[in-house]
Amino acid sequence: MTAFHAPQDKYNAVWIIFFILGLGTLLPWNFFMTATLYFTSRLKDTSLNNTATNATSGENHNVLESKFNNVMTLCAMVPLLIFTCLNSFIHQKIPQKLRISGSLTVILLVFMLTAVFVKVDMQPLPFFVFTMIKIVCINSFGAILQSSLFGLAGILPASYTTPIMSGQGLAGTFAAFSMICALATGSKLQDSAFGYFITACVVILLAIMSYFTLPRMEFFQYYMESNRSGPSADEENKMDLLKKENATEEKRPDTNLMEEETQPVTSVINIFKQIWVMALSVCFIFFVTIGAFPAVTADVKTTIGNGGTWETYFIPVSCFLLFNVMDWAGRSLTAVCMWPGKDSIWLPVLVGLRLVFIPLFMLCNVKSRHYLPVLFSHDAWYIIFMIFFAFSNGYLASLCMCFGPKKVPQHQAETAGAIMAFFLSLGLALGAAISFAARALV
């Protein structure tokens, strides 16, 4: 049976399911970040302001409020990186169904609990600790979910990584649009946050139901069976496999090959040697992106108007909404265009050129600043930079995530997808670390 006899994805059902799963991967966390103002407002204790003891208590609460974003970033990135790394090694021992459905279920329960506690009064310190525990849980299981999804998509044709990336892009767009709507309608922070968390619960439920319909799809069944039977008939990987077999035929017997498959560490190292360009590229893409966004980009001030409507909406629209829309467009474009190719030198070159965006944004009208001059004061410069910055992030990251698993034989594609997800998370963590320095240098 060859790839030419593969069944069709009727009505693009599998593609749509992966899109929903991608949406379910990031929409909950995007809504969680969108509700940051709600969380920080809960850390204010306005009822305590008379005695000296209460004043000291209030001061501690202000510390919690001011440190919330930094601690949230730490509690998000560290578990994300650790559990994505773990999944690269343990995915062969824990069933895929348990990893994906179990992670979705835990995240659903955490968000249901978060929605309930919107209506429950808590003291600032317990609320702070409880919130950070939830962030650790969401990102730990979210890392396993994301890594497992990319591994699963790696078994299918390269284009099936695109819907995951596109769904994640839509998640950011949806959250940014919801934030602007809440701002425009003047909704209370508590009501907006409750709406975010309930919406997240609905999307996660939809993702769970979608995932359980996957095994019924003939198209999906075909590629899963091909993967279980060893090196598949996928034409894109056949030649690579033949070359590897010829190169190793005289050096070691077939039993050593089977022995290698039973050693996850060796397998991961060997697979990384084949995909290191794509892995490091996706890491660098998100390193640059998180290095500037939102630590630097969110502090840019408009030079048009003075205290008017545009000033109110400048950052929500020009920073968050524009970034997410263009990022989504870039991710989605890979469904119809995949240039440059997976072996082209232009892909890592274009990835490297993105480094220029960090100094470009630092030279915009960032307030407050101490060291650098403002070279691009007009809003138009900032918007132009943001368009290219966001679009290149979505397009190049999606290309790398699509190509990575296709540089290895299909029976290793799931592990390759998990490794790519680890380097994506590593880029996020490194970007978060460098963002503090980038902002301090302005």
N, C-alpha and C positions, 0 to 999 in steps of 0.2 A: 504494500500500500504506500503510495507516494503522496507528496504534498499536492499533486495535481488532482488526487481523488478526495481531497479534504472537503467536507460538507461546507455549505455556505452559512454565514451568520445571518439567518433569516430575520428580516426587519431590523437588523443591527442590534438585536436584543442583547447579545453579550457585550457589545460596545457600550450600550446604554447602562447596563448593570455596572460595568467598571467605572463609568462616569459617576453614577450614584454613589458607589463605594469611595471614589476619590472625594466627592462632595462630603460624604459622611466622615472622612478622615480628618478634614481640616475645619469644617464649618463650626463644630462645637468649640474648638479652641479659639477660632476667630471671634465668635460671639463672647467668649470668656474675656478676651483682651478688649473687645469693644465695651464691655461693662466695667472697665477699670475705674471709671469715675464713681460708679455705684459702690465698688469695693472700698475705695479710699474714703468715700463719704460715711461708710459704716464704721470707719476707724476713728471718727470724731465723736467724742462724748460731750455733747452740749449741756447735759444735765448736771455736770460736775464742774463748777467754776467759782466756788465761794472760799472754801478753806485752803490753807497752805498745802495740806495733804492732797486735796482735790486738784490744786494747781499743778503739783508734781505729777499726779496721775495724768492730768490733761497733757502735760509736756511729753510724757512717755507715749501717749497716744499720737501726738503730733510726729514723734520719731517714727512710729509704726507707719503712719501715713506717708511720710517723706521717703521711707525706705521700701515702700510696697513694690514699686516697679522693679527695683534692683533685685530684691529677694525673689520676686516672681520670675524674673529672667533666669536666676540661678536655679530655682526649683523646677523650671521648665527644661532648660538646656541640658543639665547634668543627667537627669534620668533619661531624657531623649537619646543622648549619646550612648549611655551605658547599655540601655536595653536594645537599642538598634544593633550595637556591637554583639551583644549576647545572642540576638536572634540569628546573626550570621552563622553562628556555630550550632545553636540548639534546634534550628528549624528542621534538621534531619531526624531529630529524636521526638519532637512533639508534633502530632498531626496538624496539618494545615487548617482543618476545619475547627479544631479547638483553639488554635492561635487567633484566627480571625473572628469567629463568632464569640469566643470568650472575651476577647478584647472589646468588641463592640458592646457586649452586655455590661461589662464593668463600667465603661464610659457612660452608657445609658443610665445606670444606677447612680453614678456620681452626679450627673446633671439633673436627674429627678430630685436627688437630695438637695442640690444647690437651689433648685426652683422652690422647694418647700421652705428652705431656710431664709428665702427672701422675706417671708412673712413672719419669721421668728426673731424676736429681739435677743441680742447677745452682746456681752461686753466686748470692747475692742480687742483685747489681747486674745481671748479664746477664739473670737471670730477670725483674727489674723492667722493663728496657728491652724485652725480648721481649714481655712482657705488654702494655705500653703500645702497642707496634706492632700487636699483635692487636686491641686495643680500637679503634685508629684504623681498621683495616681493616674490622672488624665494623660500625662506625657509618657509615663512608663508603658501603659497599655497602648497608647497611641503610637509609640515607637514600634512595638511589636506588630500592631495592625498595619502601619504604613510599610514596614519592611517586608511583611508577609505578602501584602498586596503587590508590591513591585516584583517580588519573587514569583508570585503566581502569574503576573502579566508577562514575565520573562519567558514563560513556557509557550505563550501564544505568539503570533506574528508581531513584529516590531511595532506596528501601528496601534497595538492594544495597550501600550503604556501611555499613549497620548490621552485617552479619556480619563485616566487617573489624574494626570497632570492638569488637564482642562477642568475637571471637577474641583480640584484643589484651588485652581485659579478663580473659579466662580464662587467658591466659599468666601474668599477674601472680598470679592466684589459685592456679594450679598450683604456681608457684615458691614462694609463701609457705607453702602446705600442705606442700610437700616439705621446706622448712626446718624446720617444726615436727615433722614425722615424724623427720627426722634428729636433732633435739634430743631427742625422746622415746625413741628407740632407742639413743641414745648412740653413734651411728656415728662412726668416725674421720673427721676432716676430709678426708683424702685419699680415702677410700672414697666419701664423700658427693659430693665434687667430681667424681670420675670418673663416678659415676652421673648427675649433672646433665648433664655434657658428652655422654655417650652418648645420654641421652634427647633432648637438643637435636638431635643428629645424626639420630636416627630421625624426629623431627618435621619437620626440614628436608627429608629425603628424601621424606616423605609430601607435603609442600607442593610439591616439584618434580614428583612424579608427578601430583598433582591439577591443577597448572597446565597440564601437557601434555594433559590430557583436556578442557580448556575448549573448544578449537576444534571438538571433535566435537559439542558441545551445540548443538542447533538454536536454542534461545532466545538463546544467546550470539552465534551466527552472525548472527541477525537484527539485533541492535543494532549489531554491528560493521559490517555492510553498510550499515545506515542511517547510521552515522557517516561512512563513507567517501564516501557519495553526497552529502555536504554537509548542509545543514539538513534534519533528519529530520522525520518525521511525529509525533514525540512531542508529544502535545497540550499538555503542560505548558509547552513552549517555543515553540509555534507563534505565539502571540499576541505574545510578546516580539520574535520575529524580524520579524513583519509590521510592528510599530510602528517598529522600527529601520530597516527598508527604506523605509517611508513618510517617515520623518524625514530620510533621507539621499538620497532619490531626486532632489531638486532641487539638492542641494548638490554632488554628485559623480557621475561616470559609473560604470557597473558595473566598468570596468577597474580603478578605484582600489580597489574592494573586493577584487578578486583580488590586487592588488598588496599590500594590507594582510596577506592571509593568508600571503604569502611573507616577511613581516618579523616574526620571532618577538618582538622587543623591543616593537614597536608593539602587537602582538596581546596580549602579556602585560599591558601598561599599560592597554589598553582593557578587557580582561576584569577586571582588578583594580578598575576604576572601578565595575563592576557588582556585584562581590561583596565590596567592602571591609568592609561591616558584618559579614558572616559571618567574613571572614578575621581582622579585628581581634578579634572576639568569641572565636574559638577560641584566638587568641594570648593573650588576657587570662585565659581559663580556665586554661590550663596555666601561665601566669605565677604566678597565685595558688596553684595546686596545688603546684608544685615549690618555690615560695617558702616553704611551710610543711612540706611532706612530702618527705623524712623528716628534714630538718635540725633542725626544731623538734619535730615529733611524736615522733620516736624517742628523744628525751631526757626525755620525761615519765615520772615515777616513780609507781608505785602507792602509795596511802595505806592499802591494806588488807593486813593480814598483815605479817610481818617475816621476810624471808628464806625464805618458804615456796614452794610450787609455783607459786602465782599470780604471785609476783614474777618467777619464772623465765620464765613464759609470757606475762606481761602485754604486753610490746611485740610479740613475734611474733604474738600473737593479736589484741590490741586495736588495734594499729597496722597491721601489714603484712597479715595475713589479712583483717581486717575491712575495711580500705580496698579491697583488691582484690576482695573479694566484692561489696561495695556498688557499686564502680565498674563491675564486670561487670554487675550488675543494672541499673544506670542505662543503660549502653550497649545492653543487650539490650531494654529497654523500648521503645526507638524502633521496634522491629519491629512493635509493635501500637498505639503511641500517639506522635503527632508534634505535640504542643502545647507551646508556641505555634507558629503558622505561620511560614513563611519571611519574610513581610513584616510580622510583628507587632512592635510596639515592645516587647512584654513580653520577647522573647528577649534583646536587649542589656541590658534593665533587670535581669533575673534574673542575667545574667552579671556585671554590675557589682556586684550585691549580695554576690557570693561573696567580695569583698575583706575582709568582716568576719571571715572565718575565720582570717586571719593573726593579728590581735590576740587573738582568742578562744583560740587554741592557745598564744600567748605568755603568756597569763594563767593557763594551767593549771599543774600542778605540775612544771614543767620544772626539772631539776637539771643542772648548777649554774646559779645566776642571780645577777645583781648589781644590776639596776636596777628591774625591775618587781615589783610585789607578786603574790602568788598569790590570785586571786579565785575560781578554780574548782578546788579541791583534790581533791574527791571523784572517784573513777574514773568514776562515772556521767556526769558532765559531759563528760569527755574522750570517752567512748564515744558519747554523743549527738552531739557536735560531729563526730566522725569519720564517723558514719553519714550525716549530711546533707552533709558536705564531700565524701565519696567519691561518693555517689549523684548529687549535682548535677554533679560533674566528669564522670562517665560519660554522664549523660543529655544535658546541655547541649552537651558536646563532640561527641557523636554527632549531635545535631540540626544543629549548625553544619556538620559535615562532610557530612551528607546534603544539606542545603539549598544549600550553596555552588555546586556544579556545576549545580544546577537553576535558577539565576538567570541563566544564559546560554543561547544556542542550543546544541543538542546537539553541533554540530560543534566547539564551543569547550569542551565539558564536560571533556575530558581535560586541557587546559591549566588550566582552573579548578580541577580536583582537585589538580593538581600545585602550584598556588599555595596552595591551602588547606593542603596538607601542609607547605609551606615555613613558613607562619605558625604552624602547630602546633609545628614545630621551633624557631621563633624564640621562642615562648612558653616552651618547655622551657629554652632557653639563658638567657633573661632571668630566669626563675624560679630557675635554678641560681645566677645571679649575686646576686640579691636575698636568697637564702636565707642567705648568709654574714652579711649585715647584720641580717636578722631574728633570727638566733640570737645575734649579738653584743649586740643591744639588750635581750635578756631579763634 
